[in-house]
């Protein structure tokens, strides 16, 4: 059994972001084996993720991504509980990776609670209109599944993570939360696309068509 030294505790804390006492306890349980201690902290963290839901996550960083060509970009605010975790490379890398995801996948909201009531009602209206007469008799049973699909497609945390599609964004957030022992969440994001929302004038459209004709 390796001795649990202050240097070993410090190394484990730097690797995981976990608290000093948690690191010391994990190393003692692991017999001083660093990799085993990391696994112990991760397992313990996953069990405690739900308990951290009411914690305040006011620290964090901005993840910024600009797609090659400089036409699309995104900024994500990723939050945690302490500045120590916010300064960690893994935390900052995840913030940037989620910004890249936002640029690519175009989510409209962070989570279900961010979807305006009028949008939900409009989606339900559209889904109902798409049903056959026989299906409308069971509309109350069908709508929850339709809305679940809507949230999965439009809410960031439920989208499959582009860097690891077997996991959703919330899965990735929970994994990091378990690892560092803190609440980790996306607070907000914004996506930019050059020219988005700007109506082109007729002269601009004519110029675009002319350019396409010349280049074809």
C-alpha positions as a Markdown table, in Angstrom:
| # | Residue | x | y | z |
|---|---|---|---|---|
| 1 | Unk | 0.0 | 0.0 | 0.0 |
| 2 | Unk | 1.5 | 3.3 | -1.1 |
| 3 | Unk | 1.6 | 6.2 | 1.4 |
| 4 | Unk | -1.0 | 8.9 | 1.0 |
| 5 | Unk | 1.2 | 11.9 | 0.8 |
| 6 | Unk | 0.3 | 15.5 | 0.4 |
| 7 | Unk | 1.8 | 15.5 | -3.1 |
| 8 | Unk | -0.3 | 12.6 | -4.1 |
| 9 | Unk | -3.5 | 14.3 | -2.7 |
| 10 | Unk | -2.5 | 17.5 | -4.7 |
| 11 | Unk | -2.0 | 15.5 | -7.9 |
| 12 | Unk | -5.4 | 13.8 | -7.6 |
| 13 | Unk | -7.1 | 17.1 | -6.9 |
| 14 | Unk | -5.4 | 18.6 | -10.0 |
| 15 | Unk | -6.6 | 15.7 | -12.1 |
| 16 | Unk | -10.2 | 15.5 | -10.9 |
| 17 | Unk | -11.0 | 18.9 | -9.3 |
| 18 | Unk | -12.4 | 17.1 | -6.3 |
| 19 | Unk | -12.1 | 18.5 | -2.8 |
| 20 | Unk | -9.0 | 17.8 | -0.7 |
| 21 | Unk | -10.7 | 15.7 | 1.9 |
| 22 | Unk | -12.5 | 13.7 | -0.8 |
| 23 | Unk | -9.2 | 13.1 | -2.5 |
| 24 | Unk | -7.5 | 12.0 | 0.7 |
| 25 | Unk | -10.4 | 9.6 | 1.5 |
| 26 | Unk | -10.3 | 8.1 | -2.1 |
| 27 | Unk | -6.6 | 7.6 | -2.0 |
| 28 | Unk | -6.8 | 5.8 | 1.4 |
| 29 | Unk | -9.6 | 3.6 | 0.1 |
| 30 | Unk | -7.5 | 2.9 | -3.1 |
| 31 | Unk | -4.4 | 2.0 | -1.1 |
| 32 | Unk | -2.6 | 5.0 | -2.5 |
| 33 | Unk | -3.1 | 3.9 | -6.2 |
| 34 | Unk | -3.9 | 7.1 | -8.1 |
| 35 | Unk | -5.9 | 5.6 | -11.0 |
| 36 | Unk | -8.1 | 3.5 | -8.6 |
| 37 | Unk | -8.7 | 6.7 | -6.5 |
| 38 | Unk | -9.9 | 8.5 | -9.7 |
| 39 | Unk | -12.4 | 5.7 | -10.4 |
| 40 | Unk | -13.6 | 5.8 | -6.8 |
| 41 | Unk | -14.2 | 9.6 | -7.1 |
| 42 | Unk | -16.1 | 9.2 | -10.4 |
| 43 | Unk | -18.4 | 6.5 | -9.0 |
| 44 | Unk | -19.1 | 8.6 | -5.9 |
| 45 | Unk | -19.6 | 11.7 | -8.0 |
| 46 | Unk | -22.2 | 10.1 | -10.2 |
| 47 | Unk | -24.3 | 9.1 | -7.2 |
| 48 | Unk | -24.2 | 12.7 | -5.9 |
| 49 | Unk | -25.0 | 14.5 | -9.2 |
| 50 | Unk | -28.7 | 14.7 | -8.4 |
| 51 | Unk | -28.0 | 16.1 | -4.9 |
| 52 | Unk | -26.2 | 19.1 | -6.4 |
| 53 | Unk | -29.2 | 20.3 | -8.4 |
| 54 | Unk | -30.0 | 23.0 | -5.8 |
| 55 | Unk | -26.4 | 24.2 | -5.6 |
| 56 | Unk | -25.5 | 27.6 | -7.0 |
| 57 | Unk | -23.2 | 27.5 | -10.0 |
| 58 | Unk | -22.0 | 31.1 | -10.4 |
| 59 | Unk | -18.4 | 30.5 | -11.5 |
| 60 | Unk | -17.4 | 29.2 | -15.0 |
| 61 | Unk | -16.1 | 30.3 | -18.3 |
| 62 | Unk | -17.2 | 31.2 | -21.8 |
| 63 | Unk | -16.6 | 28.7 | -24.6 |
| 64 | Unk | -16.1 | 30.3 | -28.0 |
| 65 | Unk | -16.1 | 28.6 | -31.3 |
| 66 | Unk | -15.7 | 30.1 | -34.8 |
| 67 | Unk | -16.2 | 27.7 | -37.7 |
| 68 | Unk | -13.6 | 27.8 | -40.5 |
| 69 | Unk | -14.6 | 30.4 | -43.0 |
| 70 | Unk | -15.7 | 32.8 | -40.3 |
| 71 | Unk | -19.4 | 32.6 | -41.2 |
| 72 | Unk | -20.8 | 30.8 | -38.2 |
| 73 | Unk | -19.8 | 31.0 | -34.5 |
| 74 | Unk | -21.2 | 30.4 | -31.0 |
| 75 | Unk | -20.6 | 31.4 | -27.4 |
| 76 | Unk | -21.6 | 29.2 | -24.5 |
| 77 | Unk | -21.6 | 30.1 | -20.8 |
| 78 | Unk | -20.6 | 26.9 | -18.8 |
| 79 | Unk | -21.0 | 27.3 | -15.1 |
| 80 | Unk | -19.7 | 25.4 | -12.0 |
| 81 | Unk | -19.5 | 26.1 | -8.3 |
| 82 | Unk | -15.9 | 27.2 | -7.8 |
| 83 | Unk | -13.2 | 29.2 | -9.6 |
| 84 | Unk | -10.8 | 26.2 | -9.1 |
| 85 | Unk | -12.9 | 24.0 | -11.3 |
| 86 | Unk | -13.6 | 26.8 | -13.8 |
| 87 | Unk | -9.8 | 27.2 | -14.4 |
| 88 | Unk | -9.4 | 23.5 | -15.2 |
| 89 | Unk | -8.4 | 22.6 | -18.8 |
| 90 | Unk | -11.1 | 19.9 | -19.0 |
| 91 | Unk | -13.8 | 22.3 | -18.0 |
| 92 | Unk | -12.6 | 25.0 | -20.5 |
| 93 | Unk | -12.3 | 22.4 | -23.3 |
| 94 | Unk | -15.9 | 21.2 | -22.7 |
| 95 | Unk | -17.1 | 24.7 | -22.9 |
| 96 | Unk | -15.5 | 25.2 | -26.3 |
| 97 | Unk | -16.7 | 21.8 | -27.5 |
| 98 | Unk | -20.3 | 22.6 | -26.5 |
| 99 | Unk | -19.9 | 26.0 | -28.4 |
| 100 | Unk | -18.8 | 24.0 | -31.4 |
| 101 | Unk | -21.9 | 21.7 | -31.0 |
| 102 | Unk | -24.2 | 24.8 | -30.8 |
| 103 | Unk | -22.6 | 26.2 | -34.0 |
| 104 | Unk | -23.2 | 22.9 | -35.8 |
| 105 | Unk | -26.5 | 21.7 | -34.4 |
| 106 | Unk | -28.4 | 25.0 | -34.0 |
| 107 | Unk | -30.3 | 24.3 | -30.8 |
| 108 | Unk | -33.0 | 26.8 | -30.0 |
| 109 | Unk | -33.1 | 26.5 | -26.2 |
| 110 | Unk | -30.9 | 25.2 | -23.4 |
| 111 | Unk | -33.6 | 23.0 | -21.7 |
| 112 | Unk | -37.4 | 22.4 | -21.7 |
| 113 | Unk | -38.1 | 25.1 | -19.2 |
| 114 | Unk | -36.7 | 27.7 | -21.6 |
| 115 | Unk | -39.2 | 27.0 | -24.3 |
| 116 | Unk | -41.9 | 29.7 | -24.3 |
| 117 | Unk | -45.5 | 28.5 | -23.5 |
| 118 | Unk | -46.7 | 29.9 | -26.8 |
| 119 | Unk | -44.1 | 27.8 | -28.7 |
| 120 | Unk | -45.2 | 24.7 | -26.9 |
| 121 | Unk | -48.9 | 25.4 | -27.7 |
| 122 | Unk | -48.1 | 26.1 | -31.4 |
| 123 | Unk | -46.1 | 22.8 | -31.6 |
| 124 | Unk | -49.0 | 20.9 | -30.1 |
| 125 | Unk | -51.4 | 22.5 | -32.5 |
| 126 | Unk | -49.2 | 21.5 | -35.5 |
| 127 | Unk | -48.8 | 17.9 | -34.2 |
| 128 | Unk | -52.5 | 17.6 | -33.7 |
| 129 | Unk | -53.2 | 18.9 | -37.2 |
| 130 | Unk | -50.9 | 16.2 | -38.6 |
| 131 | Unk | -52.9 | 13.4 | -37.0 |
| 132 | Unk | -55.6 | 11.4 | -38.7 |
| 133 | Unk | -59.2 | 11.4 | -37.4 |
| 134 | Unk | -58.7 | 8.1 | -35.7 |
| 135 | Unk | -55.4 | 9.2 | -34.1 |
| 136 | Unk | -57.0 | 12.4 | -32.7 |
| 137 | Unk | -59.1 | 10.3 | -30.4 |
| 138 | Unk | -55.9 | 9.4 | -28.6 |
| 139 | Unk | -54.2 | 12.8 | -28.9 |
| 140 | Unk | -53.5 | 13.0 | -25.2 |
| 141 | Unk | -51.5 | 9.8 | -25.4 |
| 142 | Unk | -49.7 | 10.7 | -28.6 |
| 143 | Unk | -48.7 | 14.3 | -27.8 |
| 144 | Unk | -46.2 | 13.5 | -24.9 |
| 145 | Unk | -44.1 | 11.4 | -27.3 |
| 146 | Unk | -44.2 | 14.1 | -30.0 |
| 147 | Unk | -43.2 | 16.8 | -27.5 |
| 148 | Unk | -40.4 | 14.6 | -26.2 |
| 149 | Unk | -39.0 | 14.4 | -29.8 |
| 150 | Unk | -39.4 | 18.2 | -30.1 |
| 151 | Unk | -37.3 | 18.8 | -27.0 |
| 152 | Unk | -34.7 | 16.3 | -28.1 |
| 153 | Unk | -34.3 | 18.1 | -31.4 |
| 154 | Unk | -34.4 | 21.7 | -30.1 |
| 155 | Unk | -33.1 | 21.7 | -26.5 |
| 156 | Unk | -29.3 | 21.7 | -26.3 |
| 157 | Unk | -29.0 | 19.4 | -23.3 |
| 158 | Unk | -31.0 | 16.6 | -24.9 |
| 159 | Unk | -29.2 | 16.7 | -28.2 |
| 160 | Unk | -26.6 | 13.9 | -29.0 |
| 161 | Unk | -23.1 | 15.4 | -28.4 |
| 162 | Unk | -21.5 | 15.8 | -31.8 |
| 163 | Unk | -18.1 | 14.6 | -30.5 |
| 164 | Unk | -19.6 | 11.5 | -28.9 |
| 165 | Unk | -23.1 | 10.8 | -30.3 |
| 166 | Unk | -23.8 | 7.9 | -27.9 |
| 167 | Unk | -24.1 | 10.6 | -25.2 |
| 168 | Unk | -26.3 | 13.6 | -24.9 |
| 169 | Unk | -25.0 | 17.0 | -23.7 |
| 170 | Unk | -26.6 | 16.4 | -20.3 |
| 171 | Unk | -24.8 | 13.1 | -20.0 |
| 172 | Unk | -21.5 | 14.9 | -20.7 |
| 173 | Unk | -22.3 | 17.6 | -18.1 |
| 174 | Unk | -23.2 | 15.0 | -15.5 |
| 175 | Unk | -20.0 | 13.1 | -16.1 |
| 176 | Unk | -17.9 | 16.2 | -15.6 |
| 177 | Unk | -20.0 | 17.1 | -12.5 |
| 178 | Unk | -19.3 | 13.6 | -11.1 |
| 179 | Unk | -15.6 | 13.9 | -11.8 |
| 180 | Unk | -15.1 | 17.4 | -10.2 |
| 181 | Unk | -17.7 | 17.0 | -7.5 |
| 182 | Unk | -19.6 | 20.2 | -8.4 |
| 183 | Unk | -22.7 | 21.2 | -10.2 |
| 184 | Unk | -21.9 | 21.8 | -13.9 |
| 185 | Unk | -24.5 | 23.3 | -16.2 |
| 186 | Unk | -24.9 | 25.4 | -19.4 |
| 187 | Unk | -26.5 | 28.7 | -18.4 |
| 188 | Unk | -27.0 | 30.2 | -21.9 |
| 189 | Unk | -25.7 | 30.3 | -25.4 |
| 190 | Unk | -25.8 | 32.4 | -28.5 |
| 191 | Unk | -25.2 | 31.4 | -32.1 |
| 192 | Unk | -24.2 | 33.7 | -34.9 |
| 193 | Unk | -24.4 | 33.2 | -38.7 |
| 194 | Unk | -23.3 | 36.0 | -41.0 |
| 195 | Unk | -26.3 | 37.6 | -42.7 |
| 196 | Unk | -28.9 | 35.6 | -40.7 |
| 197 | Unk | -32.1 | 37.6 | -40.3 |
| 198 | Unk | -31.2 | 40.2 | -42.8 |
| 199 | Unk | -33.5 | 40.4 | -45.8 |
| 200 | Unk | -31.6 | 40.9 | -49.0 |
| 201 | Unk | -32.8 | 43.6 | -51.4 |
| 202 | Unk | -33.8 | 42.8 | -54.9 |
| 203 | Unk | -30.6 | 44.3 | -56.2 |
| 204 | Unk | -28.6 | 42.0 | -54.0 |
| 205 | Unk | -30.5 | 39.0 | -55.1 |
| 206 | Unk | -30.0 | 39.9 | -58.8 |
| 207 | Unk | -26.3 | 40.3 | -58.1 |
| 208 | Unk | -26.2 | 36.8 | -56.5 |
| 209 | Unk | -28.0 | 35.2 | -59.4 |
| 210 | Unk | -25.6 | 36.9 | -61.9 |
| 211 | Unk | -22.6 | 35.7 | -59.9 |
| 212 | Unk | -24.0 | 32.1 | -59.9 |
| 213 | Unk | -24.6 | 32.3 | -63.7 |
| 214 | Unk | -21.1 | 33.5 | -64.4 |
| 215 | Unk | -19.5 | 30.8 | -62.2 |
| 216 | Unk | -21.7 | 28.0 | -63.5 |
